[in-house]
Amino acid sequence: MSRCTGHCCKAFGLSLSLDELRTGNNPDHRFVANMVIPLGYFASGELLPDGDVSKGGEYYTCKHFDTETGDCLVYNIRPHMCRDLGVTIRCNKRGCSLGPREDRLLNIR
């Protein structure tokens, strides 16, 4: 498959805390803070809700992810961290339709 099916949207870590996202001056950061749903803290090696293994830390899911279709409900206005996946950031999620990727947190600019 040549299109993203949203595996990275099901459970992901962030490079900034929610407090940092909410209090910053960057509109993209505030958008991210409002779109994420906390899943909680997962210890290293613990199984995440999406079936991947945690690297340890806080994990989130996205309220704009359509679980039925794998589509982003705000695709045209999604934040940079989402736009960059598959382009400048490689997705690390098992089952990613864009192929094997390196491992990293979603970087927020």
PyRosetta script that sets phi, psi and omega in degrees:
from pyrosetta import init, pose_from_sequence

init()
pose = pose_from_sequence("MSRCTGHCCKAFGLSLSLDELRTGNNPDHRFVANMVIPLGYFASGELLPDGDVSKGGEYYTCKHFDTETGDCLVYNIRPHMCRDLGVTIRCNKRGCSLGPREDRLLNIR")
pose.set_psi(1, 139.9)
pose.set_omega(1, -175.6)
pose.set_phi(2, -103.6)
pose.set_psi(2, 2.4)
pose.set_omega(2, 178.1)
pose.set_phi(3, -115.4)
pose.set_psi(3, 153.4)
pose.set_omega(3, 177.7)
pose.set_phi(4, -67.7)
pose.set_psi(4, 138.1)
pose.set_omega(4, 177.8)
pose.set_phi(5, -113.7)
pose.set_psi(5, 13.1)
pose.set_omega(5, 170.3)
pose.set_phi(6, 79.8)
pose.set_psi(6, 20.0)
pose.set_omega(6, 178.8)
pose.set_phi(7, -58.1)
pose.set_psi(7, -34.6)
pose.set_omega(7, -178.7)
pose.set_phi(8, -72.4)
pose.set_psi(8, -15.3)
pose.set_omega(8, -178.2)
pose.set_phi(9, -84.6)
pose.set_psi(9, -14.3)
pose.set_omega(9, -174.5)
pose.set_phi(10, -75.6)
pose.set_psi(10, -39.2)
pose.set_omega(10, 179.1)
pose.set_phi(11, -158.0)
pose.set_psi(11, 120.0)
pose.set_omega(11, -177.1)
pose.set_phi(12, -149.4)
pose.set_psi(12, 154.2)
pose.set_omega(12, 173.1)
pose.set_phi(13, -97.8)
pose.set_psi(13, 161.3)
pose.set_omega(13, 179.3)
pose.set_phi(14, -121.2)
pose.set_psi(14, 152.5)
pose.set_omega(14, 179.1)
pose.set_phi(15, -81.8)
pose.set_psi(15, -12.2)
pose.set_omega(15, 176.5)
pose.set_phi(16, -124.8)
pose.set_psi(16, 153.7)
pose.set_omega(16, 177.1)
pose.set_phi(17, -76.6)
pose.set_psi(17, 163.0)
pose.set_omega(17, 177.0)
pose.set_phi(18, -61.4)
pose.set_psi(18, -37.7)
pose.set_omega(18, 177.4)
pose.set_phi(19, -61.1)
pose.set_psi(19, -43.5)
pose.set_omega(19, 178.4)
pose.set_phi(20, -63.5)
pose.set_psi(20, -38.6)
pose.set_omega(20, 179.6)
pose.set_phi(21, -67.0)
pose.set_psi(21, -42.1)
pose.set_omega(21, -176.7)
pose.set_phi(22, -71.2)
pose.set_psi(22, -32.4)
pose.set_omega(22, -173.4)
pose.set_phi(23, -97.2)
pose.set_psi(23, -5.9)
pose.set_omega(23, -179.8)
pose.set_phi(24, -75.6)
pose.set_psi(24, 167.9)
pose.set_omega(24, 179.7)
pose.set_phi(25, -90.1)
pose.set_psi(25, -6.6)
pose.set_omega(25, -176.8)
pose.set_phi(26, -80.6)
pose.set_psi(26, 119.6)
pose.set_omega(26, -179.6)
pose.set_phi(27, -60.7)
pose.set_psi(27, -31.7)
pose.set_omega(27, 178.0)
pose.set_phi(28, -63.5)
pose.set_psi(28, -39.5)
pose.set_omega(28, 179.1)
pose.set_phi(29, -63.7)
pose.set_psi(29, -44.0)
pose.set_omega(29, 179.5)
pose.set_phi(30, -65.3)
pose.set_psi(30, -36.5)
pose.set_omega(30, 176.5)
pose.set_phi(31, -60.7)
pose.set_psi(31, -46.5)
pose.set_omega(31, 179.2)
pose.set_phi(32, -61.8)
pose.set_psi(32, -44.7)
pose.set_omega(32, -179.5)
pose.set_phi(33, -59.0)
pose.set_psi(33, -34.5)
pose.set_omega(33, -179.2)
pose.set_phi(34, -83.6)
pose.set_psi(34, -15.3)
pose.set_omega(34, -176.8)
pose.set_phi(35, -97.2)
pose.set_psi(35, -19.7)
pose.set_omega(35, -174.7)
pose.set_phi(36, -85.1)
pose.set_psi(36, 146.9)
pose.set_omega(36, 174.6)
pose.set_phi(37, -118.4)
pose.set_psi(37, 116.9)
pose.set_omega(37, -179.1)
pose.set_phi(38, -63.0)
pose.set_psi(38, 132.6)
pose.set_omega(38, 174.0)
pose.set_phi(39, -98.6)
pose.set_psi(39, -17.2)
pose.set_omega(39, 179.4)
pose.set_phi(40, 111.5)
pose.set_psi(40, -176.8)
pose.set_omega(40, 179.6)
pose.set_phi(41, -89.1)
pose.set_psi(41, 134.8)
pose.set_omega(41, 176.9)
pose.set_phi(42, -123.9)
pose.set_psi(42, 127.7)
pose.set_omega(42, 178.7)
pose.set_phi(43, -69.3)
pose.set_psi(43, 155.2)
pose.set_omega(43, 177.4)
pose.set_phi(44, -57.1)
pose.set_psi(44, 129.7)
pose.set_omega(44, -179.7)
pose.set_phi(45, 90.9)
pose.set_psi(45, -11.7)
pose.set_omega(45, -179.7)
pose.set_phi(46, -73.9)
pose.set_psi(46, 146.5)
pose.set_omega(46, -179.4)
pose.set_phi(47, -77.5)
pose.set_psi(47, 129.5)
pose.set_omega(47, 178.2)
pose.set_phi(48, -84.8)
pose.set_psi(48, 162.0)
pose.set_omega(48, 179.4)
pose.set_phi(49, -57.8)
pose.set_psi(49, -23.9)
pose.set_omega(49, -179.3)
pose.set_phi(50, -89.7)
pose.set_psi(50, 1.1)
pose.set_omega(50, 178.7)
pose.set_phi(51, 96.0)
pose.set_psi(51, -11.7)
pose.set_omega(51, 176.4)
pose.set_phi(52, -77.9)
pose.set_psi(52, 170.0)
pose.set_omega(52, 179.8)
pose.set_phi(53, -102.4)
pose.set_psi(53, 133.1)
pose.set_omega(53, -178.7)
pose.set_phi(54, -69.1)
pose.set_psi(54, 145.1)
pose.set_omega(54, 171.5)
pose.set_phi(55, -92.6)
pose.set_psi(55, -1.7)
pose.set_omega(55, -178.3)
pose.set_phi(56, 97.9)
pose.set_psi(56, 126.6)
pose.set_omega(56, 177.6)
pose.set_phi(57, 132.4)
pose.set_psi(57, -173.8)
pose.set_omega(57, 178.2)
pose.set_phi(58, -76.6)
pose.set_psi(58, 139.4)
pose.set_omega(58, 177.5)
pose.set_phi(59, -126.2)
pose.set_psi(59, 154.1)
pose.set_omega(59, -175.5)
pose.set_phi(60, -136.7)
pose.set_psi(60, 163.7)
pose.set_omega(60, 167.6)
pose.set_phi(61, -126.6)
pose.set_psi(61, 170.3)
pose.set_omega(61, -175.9)
pose.set_phi(62, -109.3)
pose.set_psi(62, 131.8)
pose.set_omega(62, 180.0)
pose.set_phi(63, -71.7)
pose.set_psi(63, -13.7)
pose.set_omega(63, -179.7)
pose.set_phi(64, -94.7)
pose.set_psi(64, 4.2)
pose.set_omega(64, -179.9)
pose.set_phi(65, -87.2)
pose.set_psi(65, 123.6)
pose.set_omega(65, 177.1)
pose.set_phi(66, -87.3)
pose.set_psi(66, 107.9)
pose.set_omega(66, -176.1)
pose.set_phi(67, -67.7)
pose.set_psi(67, -22.5)
pose.set_omega(67, 179.6)
pose.set_phi(68, -75.4)
pose.set_psi(68, -43.1)
pose.set_omega(68, -174.2)
pose.set_phi(69, -104.9)
pose.set_psi(69, -18.7)
pose.set_omega(69, -174.3)
pose.set_phi(70, 79.9)
pose.set_psi(70, 9.2)
pose.set_omega(70, -178.1)
pose.set_phi(71, -87.7)
pose.set_psi(71, 155.6)
pose.set_omega(71, 171.3)
pose.set_phi(72, -90.6)
pose.set_psi(72, 126.0)
pose.set_omega(72, -177.5)
pose.set_phi(73, -77.3)
pose.set_psi(73, -10.2)
pose.set_omega(73, 177.8)
pose.set_phi(74, -126.1)
pose.set_psi(74, 36.5)
pose.set_omega(74, -172.3)
pose.set_phi(75, -49.5)
pose.set_psi(75, -45.5)
pose.set_omega(75, -175.8)
pose.set_phi(76, -71.8)
pose.set_psi(76, -16.8)
pose.set_omega(76, 179.4)
pose.set_phi(77, -123.8)
pose.set_psi(77, 17.8)
pose.set_omega(77, -178.4)
pose.set_phi(78, -62.3)
pose.set_psi(78, 152.9)
pose.set_omega(78, -177.6)
pose.set_phi(79, -70.9)
pose.set_psi(79, 166.7)
pose.set_omega(79, -178.0)
pose.set_phi(80, -57.5)
pose.set_psi(80, -38.6)
pose.set_omega(80, -178.4)
pose.set_phi(81, -59.5)
pose.set_psi(81, -31.7)
pose.set_omega(81, 177.9)
pose.set_phi(82, -81.0)
pose.set_psi(82, -39.3)
pose.set_omega(82, 178.5)
pose.set_phi(83, -63.9)
pose.set_psi(83, -33.5)
pose.set_omega(83, -176.5)
pose.set_phi(84, -75.4)
pose.set_psi(84, -23.8)
pose.set_omega(84, -179.8)
pose.set_phi(85, -61.2)
pose.set_psi(85, 130.1)
pose.set_omega(85, -178.4)
pose.set_phi(86, 86.1)
pose.set_psi(86, -8.1)
pose.set_omega(86, 179.4)
pose.set_phi(87, -115.5)
pose.set_psi(87, -73.3)
pose.set_omega(87, 178.2)
pose.set_phi(88, -102.2)
pose.set_psi(88, -17.5)
pose.set_omega(88, 175.3)
pose.set_phi(89, -118.7)
pose.set_psi(89, 129.2)
pose.set_omega(89, -179.5)
pose.set_phi(90, -91.1)
pose.set_psi(90, 132.7)
pose.set_omega(90, 179.6)
pose.set_phi(91, -68.2)
pose.set_psi(91, 137.7)
pose.set_omega(91, -178.6)
pose.set_phi(92, -107.5)
pose.set_psi(92, 13.0)
pose.set_omega(92, -173.5)
pose.set_phi(93, -87.2)
pose.set_psi(93, 134.5)
pose.set_omega(93, 173.6)
pose.set_phi(94, -61.4)
pose.set_psi(94, 135.0)
pose.set_omega(94, -179.7)
pose.set_phi(95, 89.8)
pose.set_psi(95, -0.7)
pose.set_omega(95, 179.3)
pose.set_phi(96, -58.9)
pose.set_psi(96, 130.0)
pose.set_omega(96, -177.8)
pose.set_phi(97, -76.9)
pose.set_psi(97, -6.3)
pose.set_omega(97, 179.9)
pose.set_phi(98, -95.0)
pose.set_psi(98, 3.9)
pose.set_omega(98, 175.5)
pose.set_phi(99, 102.5)
pose.set_psi(99, 178.0)
pose.set_omega(99, -177.5)
pose.set_phi(100, -65.0)
pose.set_psi(100, 143.0)
pose.set_omega(100, -174.2)
pose.set_phi(101, -134.9)
pose.set_psi(101, 162.9)
pose.set_omega(101, 175.0)
pose.set_phi(102, -80.4)
pose.set_psi(102, 163.2)
pose.set_omega(102, -174.7)
pose.set_phi(103, -95.7)
pose.set_psi(103, 127.0)
pose.set_omega(103, 174.1)
pose.set_phi(104, -168.4)
pose.set_psi(104, 161.5)
pose.set_omega(104, 174.1)
pose.set_phi(105, -73.6)
pose.set_psi(105, 158.7)
pose.set_omega(105, 174.2)
pose.set_phi(106, -71.1)
pose.set_psi(106, 120.9)
pose.set_omega(106, -178.0)
pose.set_phi(107, -86.0)
pose.set_psi(107, 130.8)
pose.set_omega(107, 179.4)
pose.set_phi(108, -105.8)
pose.set_psi(108, 124.5)
pose.set_omega(108, 179.5)
pose.set_phi(109, -87.0)
pose.dump_pdb("model.pdb")
